Amino acid sequence: MIYVSDTWIDTSTGKKVKMQRPDSYVRDMEIEGASHHVYADQPYIFNAVVEKICDSVD
């Protein structure tokens, strides 16, 4: 779950998913300095995070 520091989305969802899927790889992270449209506000950080996630999947 990718969250941003300035959003209206409830970030507790990521924690709920982690608890409901204890045997799954679930990680939540927050990107500072971005609003709901993180891909536009912090494109380099967003792309690096997505690339890291993709590289971690077998």
PDB file of N, CA, C and O in Angstrom, chain B, residues numbered from 101:
ATOM      1  N   MET B 101       0.837  -1.151   0.000  1.00  0.00           N
ATOM      2  CA  MET B 101       0.000   0.000   0.000  1.00  0.00           C
ATOM      3  C   MET B 101       0.894   1.229   0.000  1.00  0.00           C
ATOM      4  O   MET B 101       1.771   1.359   0.854  1.00  0.00           O
ATOM      5  N   ILE B 102       0.687   2.101  -0.920  1.00  0.00           N
ATOM      6  CA  ILE B 102       1.454   3.338  -0.974  1.00  0.00           C
ATOM      7  C   ILE B 102       0.524   4.473  -0.551  1.00  0.00           C
ATOM      8  O   ILE B 102      -0.531   4.695  -1.144  1.00  0.00           O
ATOM      9  N   TYR B 103       0.943   5.170   0.474  1.00  0.00           N
ATOM     10  CA  TYR B 103       0.190   6.321   0.957  1.00  0.00           C
ATOM     11  C   TYR B 103       1.055   7.564   0.826  1.00  0.00           C
ATOM     12  O   TYR B 103       2.271   7.484   0.651  1.00  0.00           O
ATOM     13  N   VAL B 104       0.405   8.704   0.916  1.00  0.00           N
ATOM     14  CA  VAL B 104       1.117   9.976   0.863  1.00  0.00           C
ATOM     15  C   VAL B 104       0.826  10.764   2.128  1.00  0.00           C
ATOM     16  O   VAL B 104      -0.126  10.476   2.853  1.00  0.00           O
ATOM     17  N   SER B 105       1.653  11.752   2.377  1.00  0.00           N
ATOM     18  CA  SER B 105       1.507  12.505   3.619  1.00  0.00           C
ATOM     19  C   SER B 105       0.278  13.419   3.612  1.00  0.00           C
ATOM     20  O   SER B 105      -0.280  13.704   4.671  1.00  0.00           O
ATOM     21  N   ASP B 106      -0.142  13.872   2.453  1.00  0.00           N
ATOM     22  CA  ASP B 106      -1.281  14.792   2.365  1.00  0.00           C
ATOM     23  C   ASP B 106      -2.409  14.169   1.548  1.00  0.00           C
ATOM     24  O   ASP B 106      -2.523  14.419   0.348  1.00  0.00           O
ATOM     25  N   THR B 107      -3.236  13.363   2.195  1.00  0.00           N
ATOM     26  CA  THR B 107      -4.343  12.724   1.483  1.00  0.00           C
ATOM     27  C   THR B 107      -5.543  12.562   2.401  1.00  0.00           C
ATOM     28  O   THR B 107      -5.428  12.641   3.624  1.00  0.00           O
ATOM     29  N   TRP B 108      -6.677  12.339   1.797  1.00  0.00           N
ATOM     30  CA  TRP B 108      -7.912  12.110   2.548  1.00  0.00           C
ATOM     31  C   TRP B 108      -8.154  10.619   2.760  1.00  0.00           C
ATOM     32  O   TRP B 108      -9.109  10.244   3.440  1.00  0.00           O
ATOM     33  N   ILE B 109      -7.322   9.780   2.200  1.00  0.00           N
ATOM     34  CA  ILE B 109      -7.512   8.335   2.309  1.00  0.00           C
ATOM     35  C   ILE B 109      -7.107   7.858   3.704  1.00  0.00           C
ATOM     36  O   ILE B 109      -6.087   8.283   4.246  1.00  0.00           O
ATOM     37  N   ASP B 110      -7.903   6.991   4.261  1.00  0.00           N
ATOM     38  CA  ASP B 110      -7.646   6.421   5.576  1.00  0.00           C
ATOM     39  C   ASP B 110      -6.516   5.403   5.465  1.00  0.00           C
ATOM     40  O   ASP B 110      -6.672   4.374   4.807  1.00  0.00           O
ATOM     41  N   THR B 111      -5.396   5.679   6.093  1.00  0.00           N
ATOM     42  CA  THR B 111      -4.228   4.803   5.984  1.00  0.00           C
ATOM     43  C   THR B 111      -4.324   3.545   6.846  1.00  0.00           C
ATOM     44  O   THR B 111      -3.448   2.683   6.785  1.00  0.00           O
ATOM     45  N   SER B 112      -5.372   3.440   7.640  1.00  0.00           N
ATOM     46  CA  SER B 112      -5.515   2.239   8.470  1.00  0.00           C
ATOM     47  C   SER B 112      -5.840   1.002   7.635  1.00  0.00           C
ATOM     48  O   SER B 112      -5.723  -0.120   8.127  1.00  0.00           O
ATOM     49  N   THR B 113      -6.242   1.190   6.393  1.00  0.00           N
ATOM     50  CA  THR B 113      -6.551   0.054   5.517  1.00  0.00           C
ATOM     51  C   THR B 113      -5.348  -0.867   5.353  1.00  0.00           C
ATOM     52  O   THR B 113      -5.494  -2.089   5.389  1.00  0.00           O
ATOM     53  N   GLY B 114      -4.175  -0.298   5.174  1.00  0.00           N
ATOM     54  CA  GLY B 114      -2.964  -1.110   5.021  1.00  0.00           C
ATOM     55  C   GLY B 114      -2.711  -1.977   6.235  1.00  0.00           C
ATOM     56  O   GLY B 114      -2.333  -3.141   6.101  1.00  0.00           O
ATOM     57  N   LYS B 115      -2.912  -1.426   7.410  1.00  0.00           N
ATOM     58  CA  LYS B 115      -2.719  -2.199   8.634  1.00  0.00           C
ATOM     59  C   LYS B 115      -3.758  -3.318   8.753  1.00  0.00           C
ATOM     60  O   LYS B 115      -3.445  -4.411   9.225  1.00  0.00           O
ATOM     61  N   LYS B 116      -4.977  -3.046   8.328  1.00  0.00           N
ATOM     62  CA  LYS B 116      -6.037  -4.070   8.363  1.00  0.00           C
ATOM     63  C   LYS B 116      -5.706  -5.204   7.396  1.00  0.00           C
ATOM     64  O   LYS B 116      -5.891  -6.375   7.727  1.00  0.00           O
ATOM     65  N   VAL B 117      -5.223  -4.868   6.218  1.00  0.00           N
ATOM     66  CA  VAL B 117      -4.862  -5.893   5.230  1.00  0.00           C
ATOM     67  C   VAL B 117      -3.722  -6.756   5.772  1.00  0.00           C
ATOM     68  O   VAL B 117      -3.745  -7.977   5.614  1.00  0.00           O
ATOM     69  N   LYS B 118      -2.730  -6.136   6.407  1.00  0.00           N
ATOM     70  CA  LYS B 118      -1.627  -6.902   6.999  1.00  0.00           C
ATOM     71  C   LYS B 118      -2.134  -7.908   8.020  1.00  0.00           C
ATOM     72  O   LYS B 118      -1.686  -9.055   8.044  1.00  0.00           O
ATOM     73  N   MET B 119      -3.071  -7.480   8.865  1.00  0.00           N
ATOM     74  CA  MET B 119      -3.602  -8.369   9.903  1.00  0.00           C
ATOM     75  C   MET B 119      -4.445  -9.498   9.301  1.00  0.00           C
ATOM     76  O   MET B 119      -4.434 -10.618   9.812  1.00  0.00           O
ATOM     77  N   GLN B 120      -5.171  -9.211   8.224  1.00  0.00           N
ATOM     78  CA  GLN B 120      -6.041 -10.217   7.616  1.00  0.00           C
ATOM     79  C   GLN B 120      -5.274 -11.184   6.734  1.00  0.00           C
ATOM     80  O   GLN B 120      -5.783 -12.260   6.418  1.00  0.00           O
ATOM     81  N   ARG B 121      -4.071 -10.831   6.331  1.00  0.00           N
ATOM     82  CA  ARG B 121      -3.265 -11.678   5.453  1.00  0.00           C
ATOM     83  C   ARG B 121      -1.884 -11.899   6.057  1.00  0.00           C
ATOM     84  O   ARG B 121      -0.884 -11.464   5.485  1.00  0.00           O
ATOM     85  N   PRO B 122      -1.815 -12.564   7.197  1.00  0.00           N
ATOM     86  CA  PRO B 122      -0.540 -12.697   7.902  1.00  0.00           C
ATOM     87  C   PRO B 122       0.519 -13.498   7.142  1.00  0.00           C
ATOM     88  O   PRO B 122       1.711 -13.330   7.396  1.00  0.00           O
ATOM     89  N   ASP B 123       0.109 -14.356   6.225  1.00  0.00           N
ATOM     90  CA  ASP B 123       1.069 -15.166   5.481  1.00  0.00           C
ATOM     91  C   ASP B 123       1.416 -14.562   4.124  1.00  0.00           C
ATOM     92  O   ASP B 123       2.101 -15.192   3.318  1.00  0.00           O
ATOM     93  N   SER B 124       0.948 -13.349   3.870  1.00  0.00           N
ATOM     94  CA  SER B 124       1.207 -12.675   2.599  1.00  0.00           C
ATOM     95  C   SER B 124       2.206 -11.544   2.801  1.00  0.00           C
ATOM     96  O   SER B 124       2.383 -11.042   3.911  1.00  0.00           O
ATOM     97  N   TYR B 125       2.841 -11.162   1.732  1.00  0.00           N
ATOM     98  CA  TYR B 125       3.751 -10.022   1.793  1.00  0.00           C
ATOM     99  C   TYR B 125       2.925  -8.763   1.590  1.00  0.00           C
ATOM    100  O   TYR B 125       2.483  -8.472   0.478  1.00  0.00           O
ATOM    101  N   VAL B 126       2.724  -8.036   2.647  1.00  0.00           N
ATOM    102  CA  VAL B 126       1.997  -6.769   2.594  1.00  0.00           C
ATOM    103  C   VAL B 126       2.846  -5.732   3.300  1.00  0.00           C
ATOM    104  O   VAL B 126       3.273  -5.930   4.438  1.00  0.00           O
ATOM    105  N   ARG B 127       3.084  -4.644   2.628  1.00  0.00           N
ATOM    106  CA  ARG B 127       3.878  -3.567   3.205  1.00  0.00           C
ATOM    107  C   ARG B 127       3.170  -2.250   2.923  1.00  0.00           C
ATOM    108  O   ARG B 127       2.654  -2.038   1.826  1.00  0.00           O
ATOM    109  N   ASP B 128       3.148  -1.382   3.901  1.00  0.00           N
ATOM    110  CA  ASP B 128       2.595  -0.058   3.665  1.00  0.00           C
ATOM    111  C   ASP B 128       3.691   0.964   3.842  1.00  0.00           C
ATOM    112  O   ASP B 128       4.550   0.819   4.711  1.00  0.00           O
ATOM    113  N   MET B 129       3.665   1.995   3.026  1.00  0.00           N
ATOM    114  CA  MET B 129       4.681   3.028   3.098  1.00  0.00           C
ATOM    115  C   MET B 129       4.059   4.377   2.784  1.00  0.00           C
ATOM    116  O   MET B 129       3.040   4.470   2.099  1.00  0.00           O
ATOM    117  N   GLU B 130       4.689   5.409   3.295  1.00  0.00           N
ATOM    118  CA  GLU B 130       4.208   6.767   3.091  1.00  0.00           C
ATOM    119  C   GLU B 130       5.255   7.565   2.343  1.00  0.00           C
ATOM    120  O   GLU B 130       6.442   7.509   2.664  1.00  0.00           O
ATOM    121  N   ILE B 131       4.811   8.309   1.344  1.00  0.00           N
ATOM    122  CA  ILE B 131       5.702   9.177   0.580  1.00  0.00           C
ATOM    123  C   ILE B 131       5.419  10.610   1.008  1.00  0.00           C
ATOM    124  O   ILE B 131       4.304  11.111   0.859  1.00  0.00           O
ATOM    125  N   GLU B 132       6.430  11.247   1.535  1.00  0.00           N
ATOM    126  CA  GLU B 132       6.312  12.621   2.027  1.00  0.00           C
ATOM    127  C   GLU B 132       6.242  13.624   0.869  1.00  0.00           C
ATOM    128  O   GLU B 132       6.771  13.384  -0.216  1.00  0.00           O
ATOM    129  N   GLY B 133       5.589  14.727   1.127  1.00  0.00           N
ATOM    130  CA  GLY B 133       5.570  15.825   0.172  1.00  0.00           C
ATOM    131  C   GLY B 133       4.700  15.587  -1.038  1.00  0.00           C
ATOM    132  O   GLY B 133       4.930  16.171  -2.097  1.00  0.00           O
ATOM    133  N   ALA B 134       3.701  14.734  -0.893  1.00  0.00           N
ATOM    134  CA  ALA B 134       2.821  14.450  -2.018  1.00  0.00           C
ATOM    135  C   ALA B 134       1.368  14.453  -1.549  1.00  0.00           C
ATOM    136  O   ALA B 134       1.064  14.180  -0.388  1.00  0.00           O
ATOM    137  N   SER B 135       0.497  14.767  -2.482  1.00  0.00           N
ATOM    138  CA  SER B 135      -0.928  14.700  -2.200  1.00  0.00           C
ATOM    139  C   SER B 135      -1.465  13.390  -2.772  1.00  0.00           C
ATOM    140  O   SER B 135      -0.702  12.462  -3.040  1.00  0.00           O
ATOM    141  N   HIS B 136      -2.759  13.324  -2.953  1.00  0.00           N
ATOM    142  CA  HIS B 136      -3.395  12.090  -3.425  1.00  0.00           C
ATOM    143  C   HIS B 136      -2.798  11.606  -4.751  1.00  0.00           C
ATOM    144  O   HIS B 136      -2.721  10.399  -4.984  1.00  0.00           O
ATOM    145  N   HIS B 137      -2.383  12.510  -5.606  1.00  0.00           N
ATOM    146  CA  HIS B 137      -1.814  12.138  -6.909  1.00  0.00           C
ATOM    147  C   HIS B 137      -0.292  12.070  -6.806  1.00  0.00           C
ATOM    148  O   HIS B 137       0.432  12.871  -7.396  1.00  0.00           O
ATOM    149  N   VAL B 138       0.162  11.089  -6.038  1.00  0.00           N
ATOM    150  CA  VAL B 138       1.591  10.946  -5.740  1.00  0.00           C
ATOM    151  C   VAL B 138       2.433  10.784  -6.998  1.00  0.00           C
ATOM    152  O   VAL B 138       3.561  11.275  -7.051  1.00  0.00           O
ATOM    153  N   TYR B 139       1.915  10.116  -7.994  1.00  0.00           N
ATOM    154  CA  TYR B 139       2.657   9.886  -9.234  1.00  0.00           C
ATOM    155  C   TYR B 139       2.974  11.205  -9.949  1.00  0.00           C
ATOM    156  O   TYR B 139       3.939  11.277 -10.710  1.00  0.00           O
ATOM    157  N   ALA B 140       2.173  12.241  -9.711  1.00  0.00           N
ATOM    158  CA  ALA B 140       2.413  13.552 -10.317  1.00  0.00           C
ATOM    159  C   ALA B 140       3.220  14.459  -9.390  1.00  0.00           C
ATOM    160  O   ALA B 140       4.060  15.233  -9.848  1.00  0.00           O
ATOM    161  N   ASP B 141       2.963  14.361  -8.085  1.00  0.00           N
ATOM    162  CA  ASP B 141       3.632  15.230  -7.120  1.00  0.00           C
ATOM    163  C   ASP B 141       5.074  14.819  -6.843  1.00  0.00           C
ATOM    164  O   ASP B 141       5.945  15.674  -6.684  1.00  0.00           O
ATOM    165  N   GLN B 142       5.324  13.522  -6.785  1.00  0.00           N
ATOM    166  CA  GLN B 142       6.669  12.995  -6.508  1.00  0.00           C
ATOM    167  C   GLN B 142       6.969  11.850  -7.479  1.00  0.00           C
ATOM    168  O   GLN B 142       7.134  10.707  -7.054  1.00  0.00           O
ATOM    169  N   PRO B 143       7.041  12.147  -8.771  1.00  0.00           N
ATOM    170  CA  PRO B 143       7.173  11.064  -9.762  1.00  0.00           C
ATOM    171  C   PRO B 143       8.421  10.209  -9.610  1.00  0.00           C
ATOM    172  O   PRO B 143       8.356   8.996  -9.813  1.00  0.00           O
ATOM    173  N   TYR B 144       9.550  10.804  -9.261  1.00  0.00           N
ATOM    174  CA  TYR B 144      10.790  10.025  -9.156  1.00  0.00           C
ATOM    175  C   TYR B 144      10.750   9.080  -7.960  1.00  0.00           C
ATOM    176  O   TYR B 144      11.171   7.927  -8.053  1.00  0.00           O
ATOM    177  N   ILE B 145      10.246   9.574  -6.850  1.00  0.00           N
ATOM    178  CA  ILE B 145      10.125   8.718  -5.664  1.00  0.00           C
ATOM    179  C   ILE B 145       9.092   7.630  -5.911  1.00  0.00           C
ATOM    180  O   ILE B 145       9.322   6.465  -5.586  1.00  0.00           O
ATOM    181  N   PHE B 146       7.955   8.005  -6.483  1.00  0.00           N
ATOM    182  CA  PHE B 146       6.904   7.024  -6.773  1.00  0.00           C
ATOM    183  C   PHE B 146       7.419   5.926  -7.700  1.00  0.00           C
ATOM    184  O   PHE B 146       7.201   4.742  -7.443  1.00  0.00           O
ATOM    185  N   ASN B 147       8.093   6.311  -8.761  1.00  0.00           N
ATOM    186  CA  ASN B 147       8.610   5.315  -9.707  1.00  0.00           C
ATOM    187  C   ASN B 147       9.645   4.411  -9.056  1.00  0.00           C
ATOM    188  O   ASN B 147       9.688   3.215  -9.345  1.00  0.00           O
ATOM    189  N   ALA B 148      10.467   4.956  -8.194  1.00  0.00           N
ATOM    190  CA  ALA B 148      11.473   4.139  -7.502  1.00  0.00           C
ATOM    191  C   ALA B 148      10.806   3.134  -6.570  1.00  0.00           C
ATOM    192  O   ALA B 148      11.242   1.986  -6.478  1.00  0.00           O
ATOM    193  N   VAL B 149       9.755   3.558  -5.882  1.00  0.00           N
ATOM    194  CA  VAL B 149       9.028   2.658  -4.981  1.00  0.00           C
ATOM    195  C   VAL B 149       8.351   1.547  -5.772  1.00  0.00           C
ATOM    196  O   VAL B 149       8.429   0.380  -5.388  1.00  0.00           O
ATOM    197  N   VAL B 150       7.692   1.891  -6.865  1.00  0.00           N
ATOM    198  CA  VAL B 150       7.020   0.882  -7.687  1.00  0.00           C
ATOM    199  C   VAL B 150       8.039  -0.091  -8.275  1.00  0.00           C
ATOM    200  O   VAL B 150       7.796  -1.298  -8.307  1.00  0.00           O
ATOM    201  N   GLU B 151       9.166   0.419  -8.734  1.00  0.00           N
ATOM    202  CA  GLU B 151      10.212  -0.455  -9.274  1.00  0.00           C
ATOM    203  C   GLU B 151      10.734  -1.411  -8.207  1.00  0.00           C
ATOM    204  O   GLU B 151      10.960  -2.589  -8.485  1.00  0.00           O
ATOM    205  N   LYS B 152      10.925  -0.912  -6.989  1.00  0.00           N
ATOM    206  CA  LYS B 152      11.398  -1.760  -5.890  1.00  0.00           C
ATOM    207  C   LYS B 152      10.380  -2.854  -5.592  1.00  0.00           C
ATOM    208  O   LYS B 152      10.758  -4.002  -5.356  1.00  0.00           O
ATOM    209  N   ILE B 153       9.103  -2.515  -5.600  1.00  0.00           N
ATOM    210  CA  ILE B 153       8.049  -3.509  -5.362  1.00  0.00           C
ATOM    211  C   ILE B 153       8.073  -4.560  -6.477  1.00  0.00           C
ATOM    212  O   ILE B 153       8.026  -5.759  -6.204  1.00  0.00           O
ATOM    213  N   CYS B 154       8.146  -4.112  -7.716  1.00  0.00           N
ATOM    214  CA  CYS B 154       8.161  -5.064  -8.847  1.00  0.00           C
ATOM    215  C   CYS B 154       9.378  -5.980  -8.787  1.00  0.00           C
ATOM    216  O   CYS B 154       9.276  -7.170  -9.086  1.00  0.00           O
ATOM    217  N   ASP B 155      10.506  -5.442  -8.409  1.00  0.00           N
ATOM    218  CA  ASP B 155      11.728  -6.255  -8.323  1.00  0.00           C
ATOM    219  C   ASP B 155      11.661  -7.286  -7.196  1.00  0.00           C
ATOM    220  O   ASP B 155      12.382  -8.283  -7.221  1.00  0.00           O
ATOM    221  N   SER B 156      10.798  -7.045  -6.210  1.00  0.00           N
ATOM    222  CA  SER B 156      10.720  -7.969  -5.075  1.00  0.00           C
ATOM    223  C   SER B 156       9.787  -9.149  -5.331  1.00  0.00           C
ATOM    224  O   SER B 156       9.738 -10.082  -4.530  1.00  0.00           O
ATOM    225  N   VAL B 157       9.055  -9.117  -6.425  1.00  0.00           N
ATOM    226  CA  VAL B 157       8.100 -10.184  -6.738  1.00  0.00           C
ATOM    227  C   VAL B 157       8.787 -11.230  -7.598  1.00  0.00           C
ATOM    228  O   VAL B 157       9.438 -10.901  -8.590  1.00  0.00           O
ATOM    229  N   ASP B 158       8.641 -12.486  -7.216  1.00  0.00           N
ATOM    230  CA  ASP B 158       9.256 -13.569  -7.993  1.00  0.00           C
ATOM    231  C   ASP B 158       8.489 -13.854  -9.256  1.00  0.00           C
ATOM    232  O   ASP B 158       8.871 -14.737 -10.025  1.00  0.00           O
TER     233      ASP B 158
END
